[in-house]
């Protein structure tokens, strides 16, 4: 009996011994400590616990920068690219493990034209498990969720770190460890969580760097990422946008469950190029669903934020109703990445087109080609998919008196009106009936929105309420004040009777500069070139309830005059500008094909009607260097 117990005890001890081996199989000198180091930076060809398998490496003490663990770190480059190797024994046979460590770049490393990222390849049992790319300066180490590998059939893992960075400085690594099991998997959510990347930041930073589980709802799969909160980016949804190129090409993922199996869904999101990334390299990215590549994206130097573009991908939910969404930066030679925002996964059958905004165009007379002008405005607005357009034409009071007297547009049926009538040269013969004027005044005063299109600010100079509604109009200098904008962007009032009558120079491409951050302009660049613009100098009227939201320079005087302005009249809102122009001998002129005009009009009508304004900018919105003309819209 004693012998049996003794044998069992021996067997138990042997089992415990092997368990201890498996539990304590570890990397020798995982923090690169060396008591005999004689200087702050010392190149070595031999390293305790490791074989220097290529070139040489460098040990760096904590007096240069603090280590992630212990007192020293390893630079994979000595005076040349190096590599280190170690074989770990005592692992479970043919099992999954995770290799973790901290790594960083060096601020003093020379960065040549080949790229700014420090790089290294990591091999386990001769198989490359990852390529490290980083420009985060030590001691700002990147850790993350680690890298998966599988032990050999003998329970062995041969680790090798190989620098692929030229020069005397490379990636720094420290604090290596091996953990049993695969890296942390993306969280499973019953719906897409935090598609706009919102989170609280303790230090109120505008550009925090995140890794691991630091972004609510997501797992940061590789390297790290940046959150960006800058007002003039015009974040499409919420406060933050995400940059998957943090201090290296990063990636994020989450698993969405509770999808209805075999049902059609749509993945959609907005993306743009980093506003301040001026390198010529294209920023690229890849989107995966259940580890299948579904979208490859690229943004060149010309399509920067706030020029956001929407992309969609339709898919069928798998039988288990789960889909893992993964997004990775593939901009491997730079530190910036594509920006993303407003990610959504929606059942296609539930998607309802946005309710279109009813718009009334009022026309009937103008010194411009008003009939064709209305046709083009209607085409532009309806092509956007955002508006239902109705036209009410004022009958000619001289040719059809009875119809003119009966004309009664029902303004109250529309949240916003586009007023195009202009009687600048025929004040006596071209008017609205008094009843229509009264109805219009009441409409605006009680909360209606009015878009004064181009020459509409030339009209009705004898109608006092109309003068108050437009703020500034085409008038003589004795009519009222004028406004200029000085070099510090302060408004300067030109008193009544001084300066000139209202006028304009030739139509030309004009640099427009926005003032402030009005909802109409949110996210737009500070300056852009508008096509075929008339700059009105010395528009006359009143500054009461008026806000200038952009300006442009007049060629004749060299002064800055309002380009766009808004007026509050009672509870109503009014927008005025000199965008748009169509003369009698023109078809689809540049002034109407101008991308800036078309998007500004869309946004203005949304704002005037009390609807949410699209606070992202179309990818073709012009820069300060060139205007952009959209194609004419054919029948």
C-alpha positions as CSV (number, residue, x, y, z in Angstrom):
1,X,0.0,0.0,0.0
2,X,2.9,2.3,0.9
3,X,4.6,1.5,-2.4
4,X,1.4,2.3,-4.3
5,X,1.0,5.6,-2.5
6,X,4.7,6.4,-3.0
7,X,4.4,5.7,-6.8
8,X,1.3,7.9,-7.0
9,X,3.2,10.7,-5.2
10,X,6.1,10.4,-7.6
11,X,3.7,10.6,-10.6
12,X,2.0,13.6,-9.1
13,X,5.3,15.4,-8.5
14,X,6.4,14.6,-12.1
15,X,3.1,16.0,-13.4
16,X,3.5,19.1,-11.3
17,X,7.0,19.5,-12.5
18,X,5.9,19.4,-16.1
19,X,3.1,21.8,-15.4
20,X,5.7,24.1,-13.8
21,X,7.7,23.9,-17.0
22,X,4.7,24.8,-19.1
23,X,3.7,27.6,-16.8
24,X,7.1,29.1,-16.6
25,X,8.4,28.6,-20.1
26,X,9.5,32.1,-20.8
27,X,11.8,34.4,-22.7
28,X,15.3,34.7,-21.3
29,X,16.4,38.3,-20.6
30,X,13.0,39.6,-22.0
31,X,13.9,43.2,-20.9
32,X,17.5,43.2,-22.2
33,X,19.2,43.8,-18.9
34,X,23.0,43.7,-18.9
35,X,25.0,44.7,-15.7
36,X,28.2,45.2,-17.6
37,X,27.0,48.0,-19.9
38,X,29.5,50.8,-19.7
39,X,27.8,53.7,-21.5
40,X,24.4,55.1,-22.2
41,X,24.4,53.5,-25.6
42,X,26.5,50.4,-26.2
43,X,26.7,48.4,-29.5
44,X,26.9,44.6,-28.8
45,X,27.3,41.5,-30.9
46,X,26.5,39.2,-27.9
47,X,23.5,39.5,-25.7
48,X,22.7,37.4,-22.6
49,X,19.9,35.0,-23.5
50,X,19.9,35.9,-27.2
51,X,21.8,35.3,-30.3
52,X,22.6,38.3,-32.4
53,X,21.8,36.7,-35.7
54,X,22.5,39.6,-38.0
55,X,24.6,42.7,-37.9
56,X,24.7,44.1,-34.4
57,X,22.3,45.8,-31.9
58,X,22.5,48.4,-29.2
59,X,21.7,48.5,-25.5
60,X,20.3,51.8,-24.3
61,X,20.1,52.8,-20.6
62,X,17.3,54.5,-18.8
63,X,19.3,57.8,-18.7
64,X,18.5,58.3,-22.4
65,X,14.8,57.6,-22.1
66,X,12.9,55.4,-19.6
67,X,12.5,51.7,-20.4
68,X,9.2,50.0,-20.7
69,X,10.5,47.5,-18.1
70,X,13.7,47.4,-16.2
71,X,16.6,49.7,-16.8
72,X,17.5,49.0,-20.4
73,X,16.0,48.7,-23.9
74,X,17.2,47.2,-27.1
75,X,17.7,49.1,-30.3
76,X,17.6,46.7,-33.2
77,X,20.2,48.7,-35.0
78,X,23.7,49.1,-33.7
79,X,25.8,50.8,-36.3
80,X,23.8,48.9,-38.9
81,X,20.5,46.9,-39.0
82,X,20.6,43.9,-36.7
83,X,18.6,40.9,-35.6
84,X,18.2,38.8,-32.5
85,X,17.0,35.2,-32.0
86,X,16.0,33.0,-29.1
87,X,14.4,29.5,-28.9
88,X,11.7,29.1,-26.2
89,X,11.1,25.5,-25.0
90,X,8.5,24.0,-22.7
91,X,5.4,25.3,-24.5
92,X,2.4,23.2,-25.1
93,X,2.7,21.3,-28.3
94,X,1.0,22.8,-31.4
95,X,-0.9,25.4,-29.4
96,X,-1.9,29.0,-29.8
97,X,0.1,31.7,-28.0
98,X,0.3,35.5,-28.0
99,X,3.6,37.3,-28.2
100,X,3.5,40.7,-26.5
101,X,6.1,43.5,-26.2
102,X,6.5,47.2,-26.2
103,X,8.2,49.1,-29.1
104,X,9.0,52.6,-30.1
105,X,10.9,54.8,-32.5
106,X,13.7,57.3,-31.6
107,X,13.2,61.0,-31.9
108,X,16.8,61.5,-33.0
109,X,16.7,58.9,-35.7
110,X,17.6,60.2,-39.2
111,X,14.6,60.1,-41.5
112,X,15.4,59.9,-45.1
113,X,13.3,60.2,-48.3
114,X,12.4,56.5,-48.2
115,X,9.9,57.0,-45.4
116,X,9.6,58.1,-41.8
117,X,8.6,54.8,-40.2
118,X,11.0,52.6,-38.2
119,X,10.3,49.0,-39.3
120,X,11.1,45.5,-38.3
121,X,9.9,42.0,-39.1
122,X,9.0,39.4,-36.4
123,X,9.4,35.7,-37.0
124,X,8.2,32.7,-35.0
125,X,9.6,29.3,-36.1
126,X,10.7,30.9,-39.3
127,X,7.2,32.3,-40.2
128,X,6.7,36.1,-40.3
129,X,3.9,36.9,-37.9
130,X,4.0,40.7,-38.3
131,X,5.8,43.7,-39.7
132,X,6.2,46.5,-37.1
133,X,6.0,50.1,-38.4
134,X,6.2,52.9,-35.9
135,X,7.2,56.6,-35.5
136,X,6.0,56.9,-31.8
137,X,9.1,58.2,-30.0
138,X,10.3,56.4,-26.9
139,X,9.3,56.5,-24.1
140,X,5.9,56.6,-25.8
141,X,5.8,52.9,-26.4
142,X,3.2,51.0,-28.3
143,X,2.0,47.7,-26.8
144,X,-1.4,46.6,-28.0
145,X,-3.1,43.2,-28.0
146,X,0.0,41.3,-29.2
147,X,0.6,38.9,-32.1
148,X,-0.7,35.4,-32.5
149,X,1.6,32.4,-33.2
150,X,1.5,28.6,-32.9
151,X,4.1,26.6,-31.1
152,X,5.7,23.7,-32.9
153,X,4.8,20.0,-32.6
154,X,7.7,19.8,-30.1
155,X,6.4,22.7,-28.0
156,X,9.1,25.1,-29.2
157,X,9.0,28.7,-30.5
158,X,12.0,30.2,-32.1
159,X,11.6,34.1,-31.9
160,X,13.5,36.4,-34.2
161,X,13.3,40.2,-34.5
162,X,14.9,41.5,-37.7
163,X,15.4,45.2,-38.3
164,X,14.4,46.5,-41.7
165,X,15.4,50.1,-40.9
166,X,18.6,51.5,-42.5
167,X,21.1,53.5,-40.5
168,X,22.4,53.6,-37.0
169,X,19.1,53.7,-35.2
170,X,16.1,51.4,-35.5
171,X,13.1,50.3,-33.6
172,X,13.4,49.9,-29.8
173,X,11.9,46.8,-28.2
174,X,11.4,45.9,-24.6
175,X,9.4,43.8,-22.1
176,X,8.8,40.7,-24.2
177,X,6.4,38.0,-22.9
178,X,4.5,35.0,-24.1
179,X,0.9,34.3,-23.0
180,X,-1.1,31.2,-23.6
181,X,-4.0,31.6,-26.0
182,X,-4.8,33.9,-28.9
183,X,-4.8,37.7,-28.6
184,X,-7.9,39.5,-27.3
185,X,-10.8,39.1,-29.8
186,X,-13.0,42.1,-30.8
187,X,-16.0,42.6,-28.6
188,X,-19.3,41.2,-29.7
189,X,-22.1,43.8,-29.7
190,X,-25.8,43.3,-30.6
191,X,-25.5,46.3,-32.8
192,X,-22.8,48.5,-34.3
193,X,-21.4,50.4,-31.3
194,X,-19.8,53.8,-31.5
195,X,-19.8,54.3,-35.2
196,X,-18.9,57.9,-34.8
197,X,-15.9,57.2,-32.4
198,X,-17.2,59.3,-29.5
199,X,-15.4,59.1,-26.2
200,X,-14.5,61.2,-23.2
201,X,-10.8,62.2,-23.0
202,X,-9.6,63.0,-19.5
203,X,-7.0,65.5,-20.5
204,X,-9.2,67.2,-23.1
205,X,-6.7,66.5,-25.8
206,X,-7.6,67.2,-29.4
207,X,-5.5,64.3,-30.8
208,X,-5.2,61.4,-28.3
209,X,-3.3,58.3,-29.4
210,X,-5.2,55.1,-28.5
211,X,-4.4,51.3,-28.4
212,X,-5.9,48.1,-27.2
213,X,-9.3,48.5,-25.6
214,X,-9.2,52.3,-25.2
215,X,-11.8,53.1,-27.9
216,X,-15.3,52.3,-26.6
217,X,-17.0,49.6,-28.6
218,X,-13.9,48.7,-30.6
219,X,-10.7,46.7,-30.3
220,X,-7.6,48.3,-31.7
221,X,-6.1,45.4,-33.6
222,X,-2.7,46.7,-34.7
223,X,-0.4,49.5,-33.7
224,X,-2.4,52.4,-32.4
225,X,-4.9,55.0,-33.8
226,X,-5.6,58.7,-33.4
227,X,-8.8,60.4,-32.5
228,X,-9.1,63.9,-33.9
229,X,-11.4,66.7,-32.7
230,X,-10.8,69.9,-34.7
231,X,-13.7,72.2,-35.4
232,X,-12.7,73.1,-38.9
233,X,-12.5,69.5,-40.0
234,X,-16.3,69.7,-40.0
235,X,-16.7,66.3,-38.3
236,X,-19.7,64.8,-40.1
237,X,-21.1,63.2,-37.0
238,X,-20.4,64.1,-33.4
239,X,-17.1,65.5,-32.1
240,X,-14.5,63.0,-33.2
241,X,-13.2,61.4,-36.3
242,X,-10.7,58.5,-36.4
243,X,-7.3,58.3,-38.1
244,X,-6.3,54.7,-38.4
245,X,-2.7,55.8,-39.0
246,X,-1.6,56.7,-35.5
247,X,2.1,56.3,-35.0
248,X,2.0,53.5,-37.6
249,X,-0.7,51.8,-39.8
250,X,-3.3,50.8,-37.3
251,X,-6.6,48.8,-37.4
252,X,-9.8,48.4,-35.4
253,X,-12.5,45.8,-35.3
254,X,-15.8,44.8,-33.6
255,X,-18.2,41.9,-34.1
256,X,-21.9,42.8,-34.6
257,X,-24.3,40.1,-33.7
258,X,-28.1,39.8,-33.8
259,X,-28.2,40.4,-37.6
260,X,-31.1,38.5,-39.3
261,X,-29.5,35.6,-41.1
262,X,-29.6,35.7,-44.9
263,X,-31.0,39.3,-44.8
264,X,-29.6,42.2,-46.9
265,X,-27.6,44.8,-45.0
266,X,-25.7,47.9,-46.0
267,X,-22.3,49.0,-44.5
268,X,-21.8,52.7,-45.0
269,X,-19.3,55.4,-43.8
270,X,-17.6,58.6,-44.6
271,X,-13.9,59.0,-45.3
272,X,-11.4,61.7,-46.1
273,X,-7.7,62.4,-46.2
274,X,-6.0,64.0,-43.2
275,X,-6.2,67.7,-43.7
276,X,-2.5,68.4,-42.7
277,X,-0.9,65.4,-44.4
278,X,0.9,67.0,-47.3
279,X,3.1,64.2,-48.5
280,X,2.5,63.0,-52.0
281,X,1.8,59.4,-50.9
282,X,-1.7,58.1,-51.3
283,X,-3.3,57.2,-48.0
284,X,-4.8,53.8,-48.3
285,X,-7.0,51.4,-46.3
286,X,-8.8,48.1,-46.4
287,X,-12.2,47.1,-45.0
288,X,-13.0,43.5,-44.1
289,X,-16.2,41.7,-43.2
290,X,-15.6,38.3,-41.5
291,X,-12.0,38.6,-42.6
292,X,-13.0,38.9,-46.3
293,X,-11.7,42.0,-48.0
294,X,-14.7,44.0,-49.3
295,X,-13.4,47.5,-49.9
296,X,-10.0,49.0,-50.8
297,X,-9.8,52.8,-50.4
298,X,-7.4,55.5,-51.5
299,X,-7.2,59.2,-50.9
300,X,-4.7,61.4,-52.8
301,X,-3.3,64.8,-51.8
302,X,-6.2,66.6,-53.4
303,X,-9.1,65.0,-51.4
304,X,-8.4,66.2,-47.9
305,X,-10.8,66.7,-45.1
306,X,-13.3,68.4,-44.9
307,X,-14.0,66.8,-48.3
308,X,-15.8,63.7,-47.1
309,X,-17.0,61.0,-49.4
310,X,-19.6,58.3,-48.6
311,X,-19.0,54.7,-49.5
312,X,-21.4,51.8,-49.2
313,X,-21.2,48.0,-49.4
314,X,-24.2,45.7,-49.5
315,X,-23.9,42.2,-48.0
316,X,-26.0,39.3,-46.8
317,X,-25.9,38.4,-43.1
318,X,-24.3,35.0,-42.6
319,X,-26.4,32.1,-41.1
320,X,-25.1,32.8,-37.5
321,X,-26.2,36.5,-37.8
322,X,-22.7,37.7,-36.8
323,X,-20.3,39.8,-38.8
324,X,-16.8,41.0,-37.8
325,X,-16.1,44.5,-39.2
326,X,-12.4,45.2,-39.5
327,X,-10.7,48.4,-40.8
328,X,-7.0,48.7,-41.4
329,X,-4.7,51.4,-42.6
330,X,-2.4,50.2,-45.4
331,X,-0.4,53.5,-45.7
332,X,2.8,51.7,-44.9
333,X,5.4,54.4,-45.6
334,X,3.8,57.2,-43.7
335,X,2.4,58.0,-40.3
336,X,-0.9,59.5,-41.3
337,X,-4.0,57.6,-42.4
338,X,-7.5,57.9,-43.9
339,X,-10.0,59.6,-41.6
340,X,-13.3,57.8,-41.0
341,X,-16.6,58.8,-39.4
342,X,-20.3,57.8,-39.1
343,X,-20.0,54.1,-39.8
344,X,-23.4,52.3,-40.0
345,X,-24.7,48.8,-40.6
346,X,-28.4,48.9,-41.5
347,X,-31.0,46.5,-42.9
348,X,-31.6,47.6,-46.4
349,X,-35.3,47.1,-46.2
350,X,-35.4,49.6,-43.3
351,X,-33.6,52.3,-45.2
352,X,-36.0,55.2,-45.9
353,X,-34.8,58.0,-48.2
354,X,-34.6,61.3,-46.4
355,X,-37.7,63.4,-46.6
356,X,-37.3,65.9,-49.4
357,X,-37.5,69.6,-48.5
358,X,-40.3,71.5,-50.3
359,X,-38.9,74.5,-52.1
360,X,-40.8,77.2,-53.9
361,X,-39.0,79.2,-56.7
362,X,-40.7,82.5,-57.4
363,X,-39.9,84.0,-60.8
364,X,-41.5,86.0,-63.6
365,X,-39.3,88.9,-64.4
366,X,-35.6,89.8,-64.3
367,X,-32.9,91.5,-66.4
368,X,-31.4,88.0,-66.6
369,X,-32.6,85.0,-68.5
370,X,-35.0,84.1,-65.7
371,X,-36.9,81.3,-67.5
372,X,-33.8,79.3,-68.2
373,X,-32.4,80.2,-64.8
374,X,-35.4,78.6,-63.1
375,X,-35.0,75.5,-65.3
376,X,-31.4,75.1,-64.2
377,X,-32.0,75.8,-60.5
378,X,-34.8,73.2,-60.5
379,X,-32.4,70.6,-62.2
380,X,-29.6,71.3,-59.7
381,X,-31.8,71.0,-56.7
382,X,-33.7,67.9,-57.8
383,X,-30.5,66.2,-58.9
384,X,-29.3,66.5,-55.3
385,X,-32.1,64.2,-54.2
386,X,-32.8,66.5,-51.3
387,X,-35.6,68.8,-52.6
388,X,-39.0,68.8,-54.1
389,X,-39.2,72.0,-56.2
390,X,-42.3,74.0,-57.2
391,X,-42.3,77.1,-59.3
392,X,-44.7,80.1,-59.0
393,X,-44.4,82.6,-61.9
394,X,-45.6,86.1,-61.5
395,X,-47.7,87.0,-64.5
396,X,-46.6,90.1,-66.6
397,X,-48.6,92.9,-65.1
398,X,-48.5,94.9,-68.4
399,X,-49.5,92.1,-70.7
400,X,-51.9,90.2,-68.4
401,X,-53.3,92.5,-65.8
402,X,-56.1,90.2,-64.6
403,X,-53.9,87.2,-64.1
404,X,-51.4,89.4,-62.3
405,X,-54.0,90.7,-60.0
406,X,-55.2,87.1,-59.1
407,X,-51.7,85.7,-58.6
408,X,-51.4,84.5,-55.0
409,X,-48.5,82.1,-54.3
410,X,-49.1,80.2,-51.1
411,X,-45.8,80.9,-49.3
412,X,-46.9,79.2,-46.1
413,X,-46.9,75.8,-47.8
414,X,-43.1,75.9,-48.1
415,X,-40.4,76.1,-45.4
416,X,-38.1,77.9,-47.8
417,X,-38.5,80.1,-50.9
418,X,-36.0,81.0,-53.6
419,X,-36.7,84.6,-54.7
420,X,-35.4,85.3,-58.2
421,X,-37.4,88.3,-59.4
422,X,-35.5,91.5,-60.3
423,X,-37.0,94.7,-61.5
424,X,-33.9,96.9,-61.3
425,X,-34.6,98.6,-64.6
426,X,-38.4,98.5,-64.6
427,X,-39.4,99.6,-61.2
428,X,-42.8,101.0,-62.3
429,X,-44.0,98.2,-64.6
430,X,-42.7,95.1,-62.8
431,X,-43.9,94.5,-59.3
432,X,-45.7,92.0,-57.2
433,X,-49.3,92.7,-56.2
434,X,-49.6,94.4,-52.9
435,X,-51.4,91.4,-51.4
436,X,-48.5,89.2,-52.3
437,X,-46.0,91.6,-50.7
438,X,-48.0,91.6,-47.5
439,X,-48.2,87.8,-47.6
440,X,-44.4,87.6,-48.2
441,X,-43.6,90.0,-45.3
442,X,-45.9,87.9,-43.0
443,X,-44.3,84.7,-44.2
444,X,-40.8,85.8,-43.3
445,X,-41.7,87.6,-40.1
446,X,-43.4,84.4,-38.8
447,X,-40.4,82.1,-39.4
448,X,-40.1,81.4,-43.1
449,X,-36.8,81.0,-44.9
450,X,-35.8,83.0,-48.0
451,X,-32.9,82.4,-50.4
452,X,-32.3,85.6,-52.3
453,X,-30.9,84.4,-55.6
454,X,-28.2,86.6,-57.3
455,X,-30.1,89.6,-58.7
456,X,-32.9,89.4,-56.1
457,X,-31.0,91.9,-54.0
458,X,-31.3,94.3,-56.9
459,X,-35.1,94.3,-56.7
460,X,-37.9,96.3,-55.1
461,X,-35.9,99.3,-53.8
462,X,-39.1,101.2,-53.0
463,X,-40.4,98.4,-50.7
464,X,-39.2,99.2,-47.2
465,X,-39.9,95.8,-45.7
466,X,-38.0,94.1,-48.6
467,X,-35.0,96.4,-48.0
468,X,-35.0,95.3,-44.3
469,X,-35.3,91.6,-45.3
470,X,-32.3,91.7,-47.7
471,X,-30.1,93.9,-45.5
472,X,-27.9,95.0,-48.4
473,X,-29.0,95.6,-52.0
474,X,-28.1,97.2,-55.3
475,X,-28.7,100.8,-54.4
476,X,-27.3,104.3,-54.7
477,X,-24.8,105.6,-52.1
478,X,-27.4,107.9,-50.5
479,X,-29.7,104.9,-49.8
480,X,-27.8,103.5,-46.8
481,X,-24.5,102.3,-45.3
482,X,-22.1,99.9,-47.0
483,X,-19.8,97.3,-45.4
484,X,-16.2,96.3,-46.1
485,X,-14.0,93.8,-44.3
486,X,-10.5,94.8,-43.3
487,X,-7.4,92.6,-43.2
488,X,-8.0,91.6,-39.6
489,X,-11.5,90.5,-40.7
490,X,-13.3,93.2,-38.9
491,X,-16.4,94.8,-40.4
492,X,-16.0,98.5,-41.4
493,X,-19.1,100.6,-41.9
494,X,-19.0,103.0,-44.9
495,X,-21.5,105.8,-44.0
496,X,-24.5,106.7,-46.2
497,X,-23.5,109.1,-48.9
498,X,-19.8,108.2,-49.0
499,X,-18.0,105.8,-51.2
500,X,-19.7,104.7,-54.4
501,X,-23.1,103.5,-55.7
502,X,-23.4,99.7,-55.8
503,X,-21.6,98.1,-58.8
504,X,-19.5,95.2,-59.9
505,X,-16.6,94.4,-62.2
506,X,-16.4,91.6,-64.7
507,X,-17.3,88.1,-63.8
508,X,-14.2,86.0,-62.8
509,X,-13.1,83.2,-60.6
510,X,-12.9,84.8,-57.2
511,X,-11.2,83.7,-53.9
512,X,-14.0,83.6,-51.3
513,X,-13.1,83.7,-47.6
514,X,-15.5,82.6,-45.0
515,X,-16.0,84.5,-41.7
516,X,-16.6,82.5,-38.5
517,X,-18.2,79.1,-38.4
518,X,-21.8,79.6,-39.6
519,X,-23.8,76.3,-40.0
520,X,-23.9,76.9,-43.8
521,X,-20.1,76.8,-43.9
522,X,-19.3,74.3,-41.1
523,X,-16.4,72.1,-42.3
524,X,-15.7,74.1,-45.4
525,X,-12.1,75.3,-46.0
526,X,-11.3,78.9,-45.0
527,X,-10.9,79.9,-48.6
528,X,-12.1,78.6,-52.0
529,X,-12.3,79.7,-55.6
530,X,-15.8,80.4,-56.8
531,X,-16.3,80.2,-60.5
532,X,-17.6,83.2,-62.7
533,X,-18.5,85.4,-59.7
534,X,-19.7,89.0,-59.7
535,X,-18.4,90.8,-56.6
536,X,-20.8,93.5,-55.6
537,X,-19.0,96.5,-54.2
538,X,-20.8,99.0,-52.0
539,X,-24.0,97.1,-51.5
540,X,-26.2,99.5,-49.6
541,X,-28.7,99.2,-46.8
542,X,-28.5,98.5,-43.1
543,X,-26.4,96.4,-40.8
544,X,-29.3,95.7,-38.4
545,X,-29.8,92.0,-37.9
546,X,-27.2,91.3,-40.6
547,X,-24.3,88.8,-40.4
548,X,-21.6,88.7,-43.1
549,X,-20.5,85.0,-43.5
550,X,-18.0,85.4,-46.4
551,X,-16.3,88.0,-48.4
552,X,-14.3,88.6,-51.6
553,X,-12.0,91.2,-53.0
554,X,-13.2,93.8,-55.6
555,X,-10.7,94.3,-58.4
556,X,-11.4,98.0,-58.9
557,X,-11.1,99.2,-55.3
558,X,-9.0,96.4,-53.8
559,X,-11.4,96.3,-50.9
560,X,-13.1,93.2,-49.4
561,X,-16.9,93.3,-49.7
562,X,-19.6,90.8,-48.5
563,X,-20.0,87.8,-50.7
564,X,-22.6,86.0,-48.6
565,X,-24.7,87.4,-45.7
566,X,-27.7,86.3,-43.7
567,X,-30.4,88.4,-42.1
568,X,-32.8,87.8,-39.3
569,X,-36.2,89.3,-39.9
570,X,-38.7,88.6,-37.2
571,X,-38.6,84.9,-36.7
572,X,-37.5,84.3,-40.3
573,X,-34.1,83.8,-41.8
574,X,-32.8,85.2,-45.1
575,X,-29.7,84.3,-47.1
576,X,-28.2,86.6,-49.8
577,X,-25.2,86.2,-52.1
578,X,-24.0,87.0,-55.6
579,X,-23.5,83.4,-56.5
580,X,-25.1,82.3,-59.7
581,X,-25.6,84.3,-63.0
582,X,-27.2,83.4,-66.3
583,X,-27.3,86.0,-69.0
584,X,-29.5,86.0,-72.1
585,X,-26.9,84.3,-74.4
586,X,-25.7,81.6,-72.0
587,X,-26.3,77.9,-71.5
588,X,-25.1,76.2,-68.3
589,X,-22.6,79.0,-67.6
590,X,-19.7,78.3,-65.1
591,X,-21.5,80.4,-62.5
592,X,-24.2,77.7,-62.3
593,X,-21.9,74.7,-62.7
594,X,-19.7,76.0,-59.9
595,X,-19.4,73.2,-57.2
596,X,-19.1,75.8,-54.5
597,X,-22.3,77.5,-55.5
598,X,-24.2,74.3,-55.8
599,X,-23.2,73.0,-52.4
600,X,-23.6,76.4,-50.7
601,X,-27.1,76.6,-52.1
602,X,-27.9,73.1,-50.8
603,X,-26.7,73.9,-47.3
604,X,-28.3,77.3,-47.3
605,X,-31.7,75.9,-48.2
606,X,-31.3,73.2,-45.5
607,X,-30.5,75.9,-42.9
608,X,-33.2,78.3,-44.0
609,X,-35.8,75.5,-43.9
610,X,-34.9,74.5,-40.3
611,X,-33.5,71.1,-41.4
612,X,-30.1,69.6,-40.4
613,X,-27.3,70.9,-42.5
614,X,-25.0,68.5,-44.3
615,X,-21.9,69.3,-42.3
616,X,-19.5,67.5,-44.6
617,X,-18.1,68.8,-47.8
618,X,-18.3,67.1,-51.2
619,X,-15.1,65.6,-52.5
620,X,-15.2,68.0,-55.5
621,X,-15.5,71.2,-53.4
622,X,-12.9,73.7,-54.7
623,X,-9.6,74.6,-53.1
624,X,-8.1,78.0,-52.8
625,X,-6.0,77.3,-55.9
626,X,-8.7,76.2,-58.5
627,X,-12.4,76.4,-59.0
628,X,-14.4,73.3,-59.9
629,X,-17.2,73.0,-62.5
630,X,-19.7,70.2,-62.4
631,X,-21.1,68.7,-65.5
632,X,-24.3,70.3,-66.9
633,X,-27.4,68.3,-66.1
634,X,-29.1,67.0,-69.2
635,X,-32.8,66.0,-69.6
